[in-house]
Amino acid sequence: MYNSMSLRFEKDVVYGVLFVPVPKEGVESSEAEFAEKVRRGDFDVREQCQTLQHQIVDADLLFDSEEDCRKFYLGKIAEG
C-alpha cells in the first residue's frame, strides 16, 4: 500500500476479505428493511480487506507487490 502521508510504500498482512454493502449515491434512504433494500439494488458491494496494521481498507488500495503499486501510480501520472 502506498502511504501518501509518509510518501512511502508500506507492507501489511491481509487476513480477511470483506464484501460490504454501501448505499449507492443518489438513492434516497428509506424505512424499508435492509434485506428489501438489497433486493431493490439500493447498494453497491465494496471489497475491503482486514489487515494486521492498517485495520480495514478498501481492496483497491492493496497491491500484490511494490512493483505493481508503482506501475499503477505511474500509469495514473501518465494519464495526466
KEBA-257971 format. One record per residue: residue number from 1; residue in three letters; x, y, z of N, C-alpha, C in turn. Coordinates in steps of 0.001 Angstrom, whole numbers, plus 500000, padded with zeros to 6 digits. Each point is the difference from the previous one (the first is absolute). Example, Ala and Ser with C-alpha at 12.3 -4.5 7.8 and 13.67 -1.06 7.14 Angstrom:
REM residues 2
nufi k 1&r ALA&n.x 513190&n.y 494310&n.z 507800&ca.x 499110&ca.y 501190&ca.z 500000&c.x 500900&c.y 501200&c.z 500000
nufi k 2&r SER&n.x 499650&n.y 501050&n.z 499280&ca.x 500820&ca.y 501190&ca.z 500060&c.x 499230&c.y 501090&c.z 500730
END
This chain:
REM residues 80
nufi k 1&r MET&n.x 500853&n.y 498835&n.z 500000&ca.x 499147&ca.y 501165&ca.z 500000&c.x 500898&c.y 501227&c.z 500000
nufi k 2&r TYR&n.x 499620&n.y 501008&n.z 499216&ca.x 500768&ca.y 501237&ca.z 499979&c.x 499389&c.y 500968&c.z 501005
nufi k 3&r ASN&n.x 500817&n.y 500484&n.z 500921&ca.x 499546&ca.y 500945&ca.z 501013&c.x 500321&c.y 501407&c.z 499514
nufi k 4&r SER&n.x 498972&n.y 500740&n.z 499617&ca.x 500217&ca.y 501341&ca.z 499450&c.x 500405&c.y 501004&c.z 501069
nufi k 5&r MET&n.x 499806&n.y 499671&n.z 501268&ca.x 500422&ca.y 500899&ca.z 501076&c.x 501521&c.y 499913&c.z 500208
nufi k 6&r SER&n.x 500508&n.y 498784&n.z 500064&ca.x 501433&ca.y 499815&ca.z 500224&c.x 500781&c.y 499904&c.z 498693
nufi k 7&r LEU&n.x 499273&n.y 499926&n.z 498873&ca.x 500597&ca.y 499885&ca.z 498666&c.x 500891&c.y 498768&c.z 499884
nufi k 8&r ARG&n.x 499509&n.y 498887&n.z 500525&ca.x 500758&ca.y 498764&ca.z 499889&c.x 499051&c.y 498811&c.z 499874
nufi k 9&r PHE&n.x 500564&n.y 498884&n.z 499545&ca.x 499240&ca.y 498775&ca.z 499880&c.x 500001&c.y 499279&c.z 501337
nufi k 10&r GLU&n.x 498857&n.y 499436&n.z 500360&ca.x 499886&ca.y 499266&ca.z 501252&c.x 499481&c.y 498599&c.z 499716
nufi k 11&r LYS&n.x 500507&n.y 499058&n.z 500740&ca.x 499550&ca.y 498612&ca.z 499857&c.x 499145&c.y 499646&c.z 501202
nufi k 12&r ASP&n.x 499060&n.y 499095&n.z 499762&ca.x 499104&ca.y 499563&ca.z 501060&c.x 499554&c.y 498581&c.z 499690
nufi k 13&r VAL&n.x 499333&n.y 499384&n.z 500925&ca.x 499484&ca.y 498640&ca.z 499825&c.x 498477&c.y 500067&c.z 499947
nufi k 14&r VAL&n.x 499420&n.y 499437&n.z 498939&ca.x 498540&ca.y 499928&ca.z 499861&c.x 499558&c.y 498668&c.z 500580
nufi k 15&r TYR&n.x 499080&n.y 500040&n.z 500943&ca.x 499507&ca.y 498742&ca.z 500550&c.x 498493&c.y 499849&c.z 499894
nufi k 16&r GLY&n.x 499357&n.y 500875&n.z 499292&ca.x 498572&ca.y 499864&ca.z 499771&c.x 499541&c.y 500879&c.z 498853
nufi k 17&r VAL&n.x 499092&n.y 499493&n.z 499182&ca.x 499419&ca.y 500782&ca.z 498907&c.x 498524&c.y 500185&c.z 500315
nufi k 18&r LEU&n.x 499551&n.y 501230&n.z 499897&ca.x 498614&ca.y 500348&ca.z 500316&c.x 499305&c.y 500535&c.z 498757
nufi k 19&r PHE&n.x 498740&n.y 499699&n.z 499846&ca.x 499187&ca.y 500568&ca.z 498937&c.x 498903&c.y 500800&c.z 500679
nufi k 20&r VAL&n.x 500112&n.y 501315&n.z 499922&ca.x 499182&ca.y 500902&ca.z 500795&c.x 498968&c.y 500709&c.z 499123
nufi k 21&r PRO&n.x 498712&n.y 499926&n.z 500374&ca.x 498998&ca.y 500756&ca.z 499249&c.x 500099&c.y 501488&c.z 500347
nufi k 22&r VAL&n.x 500116&n.y 500822&n.z 498963&ca.x 500130&ca.y 501446&ca.z 500176&c.x 498860&c.y 500664&c.z 499233
nufi k 23&r PRO&n.x 499251&n.y 500896&n.z 500630&ca.x 498894&ca.y 500658&ca.z 499290&c.x 500484&c.y 500685&c.z 498721
nufi k 24&r LYS&n.x 499236&n.y 499812&n.z 498921&ca.x 500336&ca.y 500643&ca.z 498733&c.x 499761&c.y 501499&c.z 500110
nufi k 25&r GLU&n.x 500834&n.y 500756&n.z 499310&ca.x 499800&ca.y 501454&ca.z 499990&c.x 498711&c.y 500327&c.z 499266
nufi k 26&r GLY&n.x 499276&n.y 500949&n.z 500522&ca.x 498767&ca.y 500438&ca.z 499368&c.x 498773&c.y 499197&c.z 500391
nufi k 27&r VAL&n.x 500173&n.y 498915&n.z 500729&ca.x 498862&ca.y 499198&ca.z 500447&c.x 499590&c.y 500511&c.z 501371
nufi k 28&r GLU&n.x 498756&n.y 500410&n.z 500095&ca.x 499508&ca.y 500542&ca.z 501264&c.x 499807&c.y 498902&c.z 501034
nufi k 29&r SER&n.x 500314&n.y 500310&n.z 501224&ca.x 499818&ca.y 499061&ca.z 501092&c.x 498506&c.y 499786&c.z 500234
nufi k 30&r SER&n.x 499651&n.y 498789&n.z 500348&ca.x 498593&ca.y 499710&ca.z 500277&c.x 499906&c.y 499183&c.z 501274
nufi k 31&r GLU&n.x 498779&n.y 499798&n.z 500453&ca.x 499759&ca.y 499232&ca.z 501215&c.x 499894&c.y 498507&c.z 499712
nufi k 32&r ALA&n.x 500213&n.y 499602&n.z 498741&ca.x 499892&ca.y 498584&ca.z 499642&c.x 501037&c.y 499184&c.z 500771
nufi k 33&r GLU&n.x 499680&n.y 498728&n.z 500197&ca.x 500946&ca.y 499107&ca.z 500665&c.x 501248&c.y 499856&c.z 499143
nufi k 34&r PHE&n.x 501095&n.y 499697&n.z 500655&ca.x 501281&ca.y 499885&ca.z 499312&c.x 499935&c.y 498997&c.z 498845
nufi k 35&r ALA&n.x 499403&n.y 498832&n.z 500239&ca.x 499916&ca.y 498967&ca.z 498966&c.x 499252&c.y 500518&c.z 498773
nufi k 36&r GLU&n.x 498963&n.y 500782&n.z 500212&ca.x 499232&ca.y 500558&ca.z 498883&c.x 500852&c.y 501001&c.z 499220
nufi k 37&r LYS&n.x 500776&n.y 500799&n.z 500699&ca.x 500886&ca.y 500964&ca.z 499331&c.x 501025&c.y 499285&c.z 499125
nufi k 38&r VAL&n.x 500515&n.y 498885&n.z 500494&ca.x 500963&ca.y 499220&ca.z 499225&c.x 499324&c.y 499436&c.z 498754
nufi k 39&r ARG&n.x 498800&n.y 499439&n.z 500168&ca.x 499262&ca.y 499440&ca.z 498855&c.x 499722&c.y 501061&c.z 498946
nufi k 40&r ARG&n.x 499694&n.y 501220&n.z 500433&ca.x 499695&ca.y 501084&ca.z 499050&c.x 501244&c.y 500525&c.z 499306
nufi k 41&r GLY&n.x 501163&n.y 499670&n.z 500506&ca.x 501239&ca.y 500481&ca.z 499386&c.x 500411&c.y 501372&c.z 500481
nufi k 42&r ASP&n.x 499614&n.y 500351&n.z 501229&ca.x 500355&ca.y 501311&ca.z 500552&c.x 501465&c.y 500078&c.z 500426
nufi k 43&r PHE&n.x 500722&n.y 498874&n.z 499939&ca.x 501378&ca.y 499954&ca.z 500480&c.x 500963&c.y 499543&c.z 498907
nufi k 44&r ASP&n.x 501216&n.y 500500&n.z 500059&ca.x 501123&ca.y 499442&ca.z 499267&c.x 500763&c.y 499142&c.z 500996
nufi k 45&r VAL&n.x 500757&n.y 499051&n.z 499501&ca.x 500815&ca.y 499170&ca.z 500881&c.x 501452&c.y 500438&c.z 499849
nufi k 46&r ARG&n.x 500622&n.y 500345&n.z 501107&ca.x 501394&ca.y 500442&ca.z 500009&c.x 500840&c.y 498910&c.z 500656
nufi k 47&r GLU&n.x 501082&n.y 499621&n.z 499321&ca.x 500917&ca.y 499010&ca.z 500569&c.x 500989&c.y 500712&c.z 500911
nufi k 48&r GLN&n.x 500113&n.y 499517&n.z 501212&ca.x 500935&ca.y 500566&ca.z 500964&c.x 500825&c.y 498882&c.z 500609
nufi k 49&r CYS&n.x 501142&n.y 500369&n.z 500552&ca.x 500885&ca.y 499013&ca.z 500609&c.x 500289&c.y 500368&c.z 501445
nufi k 50&r GLN&n.x 499959&n.y 499000&n.z 500846&ca.x 500412&ca.y 500178&ca.z 501394&c.x 501491&c.y 499732&c.z 500038
nufi k 51&r THR&n.x 500766&n.y 501011&n.z 500391&ca.x 501453&ca.y 499864&ca.z 500047&c.x 500480&c.y 500025&c.z 501441
nufi k 52&r LEU&n.x 501219&n.y 499570&n.z 500182&ca.x 500555&ca.y 499925&ca.z 501339&c.x 500279&c.y 501385&c.z 500579
nufi k 53&r GLN&n.x 500626&n.y 500888&n.z 499215&ca.x 500406&ca.y 501309&ca.z 500510&c.x 499061&c.y 501140&c.z 499635
nufi k 54&r HIS&n.x 499384&n.y 499929&n.z 498824&ca.x 499227&ca.y 501133&ca.z 499492&c.x 498498&c.y 499853&c.z 500193
nufi k 55&r GLN&n.x 499593&n.y 498997&n.z 500740&ca.x 498585&ca.y 499737&ca.z 500258&c.x 499283&c.y 499636&c.z 498709
nufi k 56&r ILE&n.x 498819&n.y 500555&n.z 499757&ca.x 499229&ca.y 499666&ca.z 498800&c.x 500250&c.y 501071&c.z 498945
nufi k 57&r VAL&n.x 500427&n.y 499551&n.z 498814&ca.x 500275&ca.y 500917&ca.z 498898&c.x 499320&c.y 499482&c.z 498740
nufi k 58&r ASP&n.x 499690&n.y 500902&n.z 499084&ca.x 499420&ca.y 499595&ca.z 498726&c.x 501015&c.y 499158&c.z 499239
nufi k 59&r ALA&n.x 499529&n.y 498943&n.z 499375&ca.x 500892&ca.y 499054&ca.z 499326&c.x 500793&c.y 500651&c.z 498884
nufi k 60&r ASP&n.x 499453&n.y 501035&n.z 499370&ca.x 500733&ca.y 500627&ca.z 498895&c.x 501211&c.y 500802&c.z 500469
nufi k 61&r LEU&n.x 500216&n.y 500117&n.z 501306&ca.x 501194&ca.y 500658&ca.z 500513&c.x 501160&c.y 499023&c.z 500159
nufi k 62&r LEU&n.x 499727&n.y 498714&n.z 499828&ca.x 501017&ca.y 498978&ca.z 500232&c.x 500528&c.y 499443&c.z 498682
nufi k 63&r PHE&n.x 501258&n.y 499634&n.z 500003&ca.x 500650&ca.y 499445&ca.z 498825&c.x 500763&c.y 498752&c.z 500398
nufi k 64&r ASP&n.x 500224&n.y 499104&n.z 499035&ca.x 500739&ca.y 498776&ca.z 500283&c.x 501478&c.y 500268&c.z 500256
nufi k 65&r SER&n.x 500503&n.y 501062&n.z 499399&ca.x 501421&ca.y 500301&ca.z 500169&c.x 500220&c.y 501509&c.z 499878
nufi k 66&r GLU&n.x 501149&n.y 500439&n.z 500444&ca.x 500350&ca.y 501419&ca.z 499862&c.x 500083&c.y 500378&c.z 498520
nufi k 67&r GLU&n.x 500469&n.y 499071&n.z 499172&ca.x 500098&ca.y 500252&ca.z 498563&c.x 498617&c.y 500267&c.z 499398
nufi k 68&r ASP&n.x 498995&n.y 499183&n.z 500374&ca.x 498633&ca.y 500216&ca.z 499507&c.x 499471&c.y 501363&c.z 500439
nufi k 69&r CYS&n.x 500299&n.y 500381&n.z 501215&ca.x 499570&ca.y 501291&ca.z 500527&c.x 500631&c.y 501137&c.z 499195
nufi k 70&r ARG&n.x 501292&n.y 499903&n.z 499746&ca.x 500693&ca.y 501033&ca.z 499216&c.x 499410&c.y 500123&c.z 498598
nufi k 71&r LYS&n.x 499756&n.y 498851&n.z 499348&ca.x 499421&ca.y 500012&ca.z 498648&c.x 498649&c.y 500713&c.z 499996
nufi k 72&r PHE&n.x 499177&n.y 499705&n.z 500999&ca.x 498675&ca.y 500605&ca.z 500082&c.x 500107&c.y 501526&c.z 500106
nufi k 73&r TYR&n.x 500808&n.y 500483&n.z 500942&ca.x 500092&ca.y 501437&ca.z 500200&c.x 500732&c.y 500710&c.z 498877
nufi k 74&r LEU&n.x 501000&n.y 499377&n.z 499422&ca.x 500691&ca.y 500598&ca.z 498854&c.x 499064&c.y 500084&c.z 498804
nufi k 75&r GLY&n.x 499121&n.y 498994&n.z 499853&ca.x 499000&ca.y 500039&ca.z 498935&c.x 499016&c.y 501141&c.z 500195
nufi k 76&r LYS&n.x 499594&n.y 500251&n.z 501251&ca.x 499086&ca.y 501112&ca.z 500299&c.x 500662&c.y 501337&c.z 499668
nufi k 77&r ILE&n.x 501283&n.y 500124&n.z 500301&ca.x 500722&ca.y 501242&ca.z 499705&c.x 500088&c.y 500205&c.z 498499
nufi k 78&r ALA&n.x 500273&n.y 498918&n.z 499246&ca.x 500101&ca.y 500089&ca.z 498550&c.x 498667&c.y 500378&c.z 499357
nufi k 79&r GLU&n.x 498885&n.y 499534&n.z 500612&ca.x 498675&ca.y 500335&ca.z 499476&c.x 499708&c.y 501475&c.z 500152
nufi k 80&r GLY&n.x 500653&n.y 500602&n.z 500978&ca.x 499925&ca.y 501412&ca.z 500170&c.x 499031&c.y 500594&c.z 500873
END
